[in-house]
């Protein structure tokens, strides 16, 4: 054990000195075992000052069957109400039914401020973990727990547990629905430290701070500010390629060099066209994973997107652009994925069409709009299946995607036509800027549209969302 600790210390020193990761606030093994939070003045302390929670993750035991580790979160009860419990959402525990490859996570050994507390998974919903603790309004705590997640095949997505959302003085514990996709959480900052074997790679949505490699294995450290989830890809035998484009650190995981490079090429095109349309990518890093997800358009997490193989390069570029746009409309700006999924799916699809117009020109945009998009507004659908419907109304992913993507985008571009492109873009940018790191509601978008146009679109939205 002593030799192992000495070896880890040497590797840490190399990482700090050679890779410059000290500026990111490296912290030691012993501190993790205590579950304490480092006190160095660093970017993490500034993040705490911004009012966001800070989560640290250590994964140190990777095997052929599973990975184990620990999570620590520094958090404050900002709800304004005393809470009788703390709720974690292990969203991965409900995702396998749709074939995303995301694996369930087991939670054990929960502590609040270094005191062991009782906890239990909800009997009806395995994604809900209830921690027995009377959490006073305004109280700051350090919450930590151990995790174990199964690994299988050549690649596994792992979404780690996060704090649930408190609204109106109570925890949101909506029953899991696979159409919700990624986690629903208040924005937080995370840092992850990993020690893993040479025969695997680990990809994540955050930016790499440090990397080490020695005969005993690899060490990686990464960080993301303003995340909604912590999702990792553990892969064996796949190719991982990376590059930087327009200030964004891109990584791609695929079957072979050429496939990974093609994903990076398309990601560059998507980022460029979105930026030209007025939607610059909001985070410093993006990972693209090639895997079948069970979703028509793919899977979007914080800083990480996954989509299946697509022979048609243009169709794949459109899907990728929509998934990247959901980093703005869904991660940067959160929304209620149960009751108002359109605030993510529809607005991301609108941004993709605006990016397509910049990339292909007005004539190609009009042809696509009237052939593929506008027609969705004239289809007859089951009662209650509307753009503004909640998740429970949709019969499946295909129906939901078509309604929220095509019919919803036609609705938003109708507003653009009425108020003009410049004013519409100003409204969308005001919405994302004003609601960044928040959980937005429809009223925020209505207010942004009204401020930019000088007149209200609330009535139009009300009609179109319920049509």
C-alpha positions as CSV (number, residue, x, y, z in Angstrom):
1,X,0.0,0.0,0.0
2,X,2.8,2.4,0.9
3,X,4.6,1.6,-2.4
4,X,1.3,2.3,-4.3
5,X,0.9,5.6,-2.5
6,X,4.5,6.6,-3.2
7,X,4.1,5.7,-6.8
8,X,0.8,7.7,-7.0
9,X,2.6,10.7,-5.4
10,X,5.3,10.6,-8.0
11,X,2.8,10.5,-10.8
12,X,0.9,13.4,-9.3
13,X,4.1,15.4,-9.1
14,X,4.9,14.7,-12.7
15,X,1.4,15.7,-13.8
16,X,1.7,18.9,-11.8
17,X,5.2,19.9,-13.0
18,X,5.0,18.8,-16.6
19,X,1.4,19.4,-17.6
20,X,0.8,22.4,-15.4
21,X,-2.3,21.0,-13.8
22,X,-1.5,22.6,-10.5
23,X,-3.4,25.7,-11.7
24,X,-6.5,23.5,-11.8
25,X,-6.3,22.7,-8.1
26,X,-5.0,19.1,-7.9
27,X,-5.8,17.5,-4.6
28,X,-4.5,14.4,-2.9
29,X,-5.7,10.9,-2.3
30,X,-6.0,11.3,1.4
31,X,-8.3,14.3,1.0
32,X,-10.6,12.2,-1.1
33,X,-10.7,9.5,1.4
34,X,-11.8,12.0,4.0
35,X,-14.3,13.5,1.6
36,X,-13.0,17.0,2.3
37,X,-12.9,19.9,-0.1
38,X,-9.6,21.6,-0.8
39,X,-9.2,25.2,0.3
40,X,-6.7,26.5,-2.3
41,X,-7.6,29.7,-4.1
42,X,-8.5,28.4,-7.5
43,X,-11.0,28.6,-10.3
44,X,-13.2,26.3,-8.2
45,X,-13.4,28.8,-5.4
46,X,-14.5,31.4,-7.9
47,X,-17.1,28.9,-9.2
48,X,-18.4,28.6,-5.6
49,X,-18.7,32.4,-5.5
50,X,-20.9,32.3,-8.6
51,X,-23.5,30.4,-6.6
52,X,-23.1,27.0,-8.2
53,X,-22.5,23.7,-6.5
54,X,-19.1,22.0,-7.0
55,X,-18.8,18.2,-7.5
56,X,-15.6,16.3,-7.4
57,X,-15.4,12.7,-8.6
58,X,-12.7,10.1,-8.2
59,X,-12.8,6.9,-10.2
60,X,-9.9,4.6,-9.4
61,X,-10.9,1.0,-9.8
62,X,-11.6,0.0,-13.4
63,X,-12.0,-3.7,-14.2
64,X,-13.4,-5.7,-17.0
65,X,-16.8,-5.8,-15.1
66,X,-17.2,-2.4,-13.4
67,X,-15.7,0.8,-12.2
68,X,-15.9,2.1,-8.6
69,X,-15.1,5.5,-7.0
70,X,-16.5,8.3,-5.0
71,X,-18.4,11.6,-5.5
72,X,-18.2,14.7,-3.3
73,X,-20.4,17.7,-3.7
74,X,-20.2,21.0,-1.9
75,X,-23.7,22.4,-1.9
76,X,-26.1,24.8,-0.2
77,X,-29.8,24.7,0.3
78,X,-30.9,27.6,-1.8
79,X,-34.5,26.7,-2.0
80,X,-35.6,29.0,0.8
81,X,-37.3,26.2,2.6
82,X,-36.2,23.5,5.1
83,X,-36.1,20.1,3.5
84,X,-36.7,16.8,5.2
85,X,-34.4,14.8,2.9
86,X,-31.8,15.1,0.2
87,X,-32.6,13.6,-3.2
88,X,-30.1,12.3,-5.6
89,X,-31.1,11.3,-9.2
90,X,-29.2,8.4,-10.7
91,X,-30.7,8.9,-14.1
92,X,-28.6,6.1,-15.7
93,X,-30.6,3.6,-13.7
94,X,-33.6,4.2,-15.9
95,X,-31.9,4.6,-19.3
96,X,-31.1,1.0,-20.4
97,X,-34.7,0.3,-21.5
98,X,-34.3,2.4,-24.6
99,X,-31.0,0.8,-25.5
100,X,-28.7,3.9,-25.0
101,X,-25.9,1.7,-23.6
102,X,-26.0,3.9,-20.5
103,X,-25.5,1.7,-17.4
104,X,-27.1,1.8,-14.0
105,X,-25.1,3.1,-11.0
106,X,-25.2,1.7,-7.5
107,X,-24.9,4.2,-4.5
108,X,-23.4,3.1,-1.2
109,X,-21.9,4.7,2.0
110,X,-23.5,8.2,2.0
111,X,-22.1,10.8,4.3
112,X,-23.1,14.4,5.2
113,X,-20.3,16.4,6.7
114,X,-18.4,13.2,7.4
115,X,-21.3,11.7,9.3
116,X,-22.9,8.5,7.9
117,X,-26.5,8.9,7.1
118,X,-29.2,6.5,6.0
119,X,-30.5,6.4,2.4
120,X,-32.6,4.2,0.1
121,X,-33.5,3.9,-3.5
122,X,-37.1,4.8,-4.1
123,X,-39.2,1.6,-4.3
124,X,-41.1,2.7,-7.4
125,X,-38.4,4.6,-9.3
126,X,-34.7,3.3,-9.1
127,X,-33.4,6.7,-10.4
128,X,-34.4,8.4,-7.1
129,X,-32.1,8.0,-4.0
130,X,-33.6,9.4,-0.8
131,X,-31.0,10.5,1.8
132,X,-32.4,11.0,5.3
133,X,-31.1,14.4,6.4
134,X,-33.0,17.5,7.7
135,X,-31.5,20.2,5.4
136,X,-32.1,23.7,6.7
137,X,-32.6,26.6,4.4
138,X,-29.3,28.2,3.6
139,X,-27.2,25.4,5.2
140,X,-24.0,24.5,3.4
141,X,-23.0,20.8,3.5
142,X,-20.5,18.4,2.0
143,X,-22.3,15.4,0.7
144,X,-20.4,12.3,-0.5
145,X,-21.1,8.8,-1.6
146,X,-19.5,5.8,-3.2
147,X,-20.5,4.5,-6.6
148,X,-20.2,1.4,-8.6
149,X,-21.2,1.1,-12.3
150,X,-21.1,-2.0,-14.5
151,X,-19.1,-2.1,-17.7
152,X,-19.8,-4.3,-20.7
153,X,-18.8,-4.6,-24.3
154,X,-16.4,-2.3,-26.1
155,X,-18.0,0.9,-24.9
156,X,-20.3,2.0,-22.0
157,X,-21.8,5.3,-21.2
158,X,-22.0,6.1,-17.5
159,X,-24.1,8.9,-16.1
160,X,-23.3,9.6,-12.4
161,X,-25.8,10.5,-9.8
162,X,-26.5,14.2,-9.3
163,X,-28.6,16.3,-6.9
164,X,-32.2,16.5,-7.7
165,X,-34.0,19.8,-8.5
166,X,-35.9,21.7,-5.8
167,X,-38.9,23.7,-7.0
168,X,-41.5,25.5,-4.9
169,X,-39.8,24.2,-1.7
170,X,-40.0,20.5,-2.7
171,X,-37.8,18.0,-4.6
172,X,-38.8,17.1,-8.1
173,X,-39.1,13.3,-8.2
174,X,-41.0,12.8,-11.4
175,X,-41.1,9.1,-12.5
176,X,-38.3,8.3,-14.9
177,X,-39.2,8.4,-18.6
178,X,-36.5,7.4,-21.2
179,X,-37.7,10.2,-23.5
180,X,-36.2,12.7,-21.0
181,X,-32.7,11.6,-22.0
182,X,-30.0,13.3,-19.9
183,X,-30.2,14.4,-16.3
184,X,-32.3,17.2,-14.9
185,X,-30.3,19.3,-12.4
186,X,-29.4,22.8,-11.4
187,X,-26.2,23.9,-13.1
188,X,-23.1,22.8,-11.2
189,X,-19.3,22.6,-11.8
190,X,-17.5,19.3,-11.7
191,X,-14.0,18.0,-11.6
192,X,-13.0,14.4,-12.2
193,X,-9.9,12.4,-11.4
194,X,-9.4,9.0,-12.9
195,X,-6.8,6.2,-12.7
196,X,-7.4,3.5,-15.3
197,X,-5.8,0.7,-17.3
198,X,-3.8,1.0,-20.4
199,X,-6.3,-1.1,-22.4
200,X,-9.1,1.4,-22.1
201,X,-9.9,5.0,-22.9
202,X,-12.2,7.3,-21.0
203,X,-14.0,10.2,-22.8
204,X,-16.0,12.9,-21.1
205,X,-17.7,16.3,-21.8
206,X,-15.3,18.4,-19.8
207,X,-11.9,19.9,-20.7
208,X,-8.8,17.9,-19.9
209,X,-6.7,19.6,-17.3
210,X,-3.9,17.0,-16.9
211,X,-2.9,13.6,-18.2
212,X,-0.2,11.2,-17.0
213,X,1.0,7.8,-18.2
214,X,3.3,5.3,-16.5
215,X,3.8,1.5,-16.6
216,X,1.1,1.1,-13.9
217,X,-1.7,2.9,-15.8
218,X,-3.1,6.3,-16.8
219,X,-4.2,9.3,-14.8
220,X,-6.5,11.9,-16.2
221,X,-8.1,15.1,-14.7
222,X,-10.9,17.0,-16.3
223,X,-13.4,19.8,-15.5
224,X,-16.6,21.3,-16.7
225,X,-18.3,24.5,-15.4
226,X,-22.0,24.8,-15.7
227,X,-22.9,21.2,-16.3
228,X,-26.2,19.4,-15.8
229,X,-24.8,15.9,-15.6
230,X,-21.5,14.0,-15.4
231,X,-21.4,11.5,-18.2
232,X,-18.4,9.4,-19.2
233,X,-17.7,6.9,-22.0
234,X,-15.5,4.0,-21.1
235,X,-14.2,2.3,-24.3
236,X,-12.0,-0.5,-25.4
237,X,-10.7,-1.1,-28.9
238,X,-12.2,2.2,-30.3
239,X,-10.2,5.1,-31.8
240,X,-10.1,8.3,-29.9
241,X,-9.0,11.4,-31.9
242,X,-8.9,15.0,-30.9
243,X,-8.2,18.5,-32.2
244,X,-9.0,22.1,-31.5
245,X,-11.3,24.2,-33.6
246,X,-12.5,27.7,-33.0
247,X,-11.2,27.6,-29.4
248,X,-13.2,24.4,-28.7
249,X,-11.3,21.2,-27.7
250,X,-12.9,18.4,-29.8
251,X,-12.7,14.7,-29.2
252,X,-14.3,11.9,-31.2
253,X,-14.6,8.2,-30.5
254,X,-15.4,5.8,-33.3
255,X,-14.6,2.5,-35.0
256,X,-11.3,3.4,-36.7
257,X,-9.2,6.4,-37.5
258,X,-11.1,7.6,-40.6
259,X,-14.5,7.5,-38.9
260,X,-13.2,9.5,-35.9
261,X,-11.6,12.1,-38.1
262,X,-14.8,12.3,-40.1
263,X,-16.8,13.0,-36.9
264,X,-14.3,15.8,-36.1
265,X,-14.6,17.3,-39.6
266,X,-18.4,17.4,-39.2
267,X,-18.2,18.8,-35.7
268,X,-16.1,21.7,-37.1
269,X,-18.7,22.4,-39.8
270,X,-21.5,22.3,-37.2
271,X,-19.7,24.6,-34.8
272,X,-18.9,27.0,-37.6
273,X,-22.4,27.2,-39.0
274,X,-24.0,27.6,-35.6
275,X,-21.6,30.4,-34.8
276,X,-22.4,32.1,-38.1
277,X,-26.1,31.8,-37.2
278,X,-25.4,33.5,-33.8
279,X,-25.1,30.5,-31.5
280,X,-21.5,30.1,-30.5
281,X,-20.7,26.9,-28.7
282,X,-21.0,27.8,-24.9
283,X,-18.3,25.4,-23.5
284,X,-14.6,24.9,-24.0
285,X,-14.8,21.2,-24.9
286,X,-17.0,18.8,-26.8
287,X,-16.9,15.0,-27.2
288,X,-18.6,13.2,-30.1
289,X,-19.3,9.4,-29.7
290,X,-20.3,7.1,-32.5
291,X,-22.7,4.6,-31.0
292,X,-26.3,3.4,-31.4
293,X,-28.4,5.2,-28.8
294,X,-31.9,4.1,-29.5
295,X,-32.9,7.8,-30.3
296,X,-33.6,9.0,-33.8
297,X,-31.5,12.1,-33.4
298,X,-29.0,10.8,-30.9
299,X,-28.2,11.5,-27.3
300,X,-27.1,14.8,-25.7
301,X,-25.4,15.2,-22.3
302,X,-23.3,18.0,-20.9
303,X,-20.4,18.5,-23.3
304,X,-20.9,15.0,-24.8
305,X,-23.1,13.9,-27.7
306,X,-23.7,10.4,-29.1
307,X,-25.1,9.4,-32.5
308,X,-25.2,6.3,-34.6
309,X,-23.7,5.7,-38.0
310,X,-25.3,7.5,-40.9
311,X,-24.4,6.8,-44.5
312,X,-25.7,10.2,-45.6
313,X,-23.1,12.8,-44.6
314,X,-25.6,15.7,-44.8
315,X,-28.2,13.9,-42.6
316,X,-25.5,13.1,-40.0
317,X,-24.3,16.8,-40.1
318,X,-27.8,18.0,-39.4
319,X,-28.2,15.6,-36.5
320,X,-24.9,16.5,-35.1
321,X,-25.7,20.2,-35.4
322,X,-29.0,19.7,-33.5
323,X,-27.2,17.8,-30.7
324,X,-24.6,20.5,-30.4
325,X,-27.3,23.2,-30.3
326,X,-28.8,21.3,-27.4
327,X,-25.6,22.2,-25.4
328,X,-27.0,25.7,-25.5
329,X,-30.7,24.9,-25.3
330,X,-30.8,22.2,-22.6
331,X,-27.4,22.5,-20.8
332,X,-26.4,26.1,-20.8
333,X,-30.1,27.0,-20.5
334,X,-31.9,24.3,-18.6
335,X,-35.6,23.5,-19.0
336,X,-38.1,21.1,-17.6
337,X,-37.7,17.9,-19.7
338,X,-41.0,16.5,-18.4
339,X,-43.4,19.4,-18.9
340,X,-41.6,21.6,-21.4
341,X,-39.3,19.5,-23.6
342,X,-39.8,21.8,-26.5
343,X,-37.7,24.5,-24.9
344,X,-34.7,22.2,-25.6
345,X,-35.6,20.2,-28.7
346,X,-37.5,22.8,-30.6
347,X,-35.1,25.7,-30.0
348,X,-32.1,23.5,-30.9
349,X,-33.8,22.4,-34.1
350,X,-34.6,26.1,-34.9
351,X,-30.9,26.9,-34.4
352,X,-29.9,24.0,-36.7
353,X,-32.1,25.3,-39.5
354,X,-30.7,28.8,-39.1
355,X,-27.2,27.3,-39.2
356,X,-28.2,25.3,-42.3
357,X,-29.3,28.6,-44.0
358,X,-25.9,30.1,-43.4
359,X,-24.1,27.0,-44.7
360,X,-26.3,26.3,-47.8
361,X,-27.9,29.6,-48.7
362,X,-31.5,30.9,-48.8
363,X,-32.7,28.8,-51.8
364,X,-31.6,25.5,-50.3
365,X,-33.1,26.5,-46.9
366,X,-36.4,27.3,-48.5
367,X,-36.5,24.1,-50.4
368,X,-35.8,22.1,-47.3
369,X,-38.2,24.1,-45.1
370,X,-41.2,23.5,-47.4
371,X,-40.3,19.9,-48.3
372,X,-39.5,18.6,-44.8
373,X,-40.3,21.1,-42.1
374,X,-43.4,23.1,-42.7
375,X,-45.4,20.0,-43.8
376,X,-45.2,18.7,-40.2
377,X,-47.6,21.5,-39.2
378,X,-50.3,20.1,-41.5
379,X,-50.2,16.5,-40.3
380,X,-53.0,15.1,-38.2
381,X,-51.8,13.7,-34.8
382,X,-53.4,12.0,-31.8
383,X,-55.2,14.3,-29.4
384,X,-52.8,16.1,-27.1
385,X,-49.7,15.4,-29.2
386,X,-48.6,19.0,-29.7
387,X,-45.4,21.0,-29.6
388,X,-46.2,22.2,-26.1
389,X,-47.1,18.7,-24.7
390,X,-45.4,17.1,-21.8
391,X,-43.4,13.9,-22.2
392,X,-46.3,11.6,-21.2
393,X,-48.3,12.6,-24.3
394,X,-45.7,11.2,-26.8
395,X,-46.0,7.6,-27.8
396,X,-42.3,7.3,-28.6
397,X,-39.1,9.0,-29.6
398,X,-39.9,9.2,-33.4
399,X,-43.2,10.9,-32.8
400,X,-41.7,13.3,-30.2
401,X,-38.7,14.1,-32.5
402,X,-40.9,14.9,-35.5
403,X,-43.3,17.1,-33.6
404,X,-40.7,19.0,-31.5
405,X,-38.1,19.1,-34.2
406,X,-40.1,19.9,-37.4
407,X,-43.4,21.3,-36.3
408,X,-41.8,23.2,-33.5
409,X,-39.1,24.7,-35.7
410,X,-41.8,25.8,-38.2
411,X,-43.5,27.6,-35.3
412,X,-40.4,29.4,-34.3
413,X,-39.4,30.3,-37.8
414,X,-42.9,31.7,-38.3
415,X,-42.0,34.1,-35.5
416,X,-38.7,35.0,-37.2
417,X,-40.6,35.8,-40.4
418,X,-43.0,38.0,-38.5
419,X,-40.4,40.0,-36.5
420,X,-37.4,39.9,-38.8
421,X,-34.2,37.9,-38.6
422,X,-32.2,40.5,-36.7
423,X,-34.8,41.0,-34.0
424,X,-35.5,37.3,-33.8
425,X,-31.8,36.5,-33.3
426,X,-31.5,39.3,-30.7
427,X,-34.4,37.7,-28.8
428,X,-32.9,34.2,-28.9
429,X,-29.5,35.6,-27.7
430,X,-31.2,37.6,-24.9
431,X,-33.0,34.4,-23.8
432,X,-29.8,32.3,-23.7
433,X,-27.8,35.1,-22.1
434,X,-30.4,35.9,-19.5
435,X,-31.3,32.3,-18.6
436,X,-27.7,30.9,-18.7
437,X,-27.2,28.3,-15.9
438,X,-30.9,28.7,-14.9
439,X,-33.9,26.5,-15.5
440,X,-35.9,28.5,-18.0
441,X,-39.7,28.6,-18.5
442,X,-41.8,29.7,-21.4
443,X,-42.3,33.1,-20.0
444,X,-38.6,33.9,-20.2
445,X,-38.7,33.2,-24.0
446,X,-41.9,35.2,-24.4
447,X,-40.4,38.2,-22.6
448,X,-37.2,38.0,-24.8
449,X,-39.4,38.0,-27.9
450,X,-41.5,40.9,-26.7
451,X,-38.5,43.0,-25.8
452,X,-36.9,42.5,-29.2
453,X,-40.1,42.9,-31.3
454,X,-41.9,45.6,-29.3
455,X,-45.0,43.4,-29.2
456,X,-46.1,40.2,-27.5
457,X,-46.0,36.8,-29.1
458,X,-47.5,35.1,-26.1
459,X,-50.9,34.5,-27.9
460,X,-49.2,33.1,-31.0
461,X,-47.1,30.7,-28.9
462,X,-50.2,29.7,-26.9
463,X,-52.0,28.7,-30.1
464,X,-49.1,27.0,-31.8
465,X,-48.0,25.1,-28.7
466,X,-51.4,23.6,-28.3
467,X,-52.2,23.0,-32.0
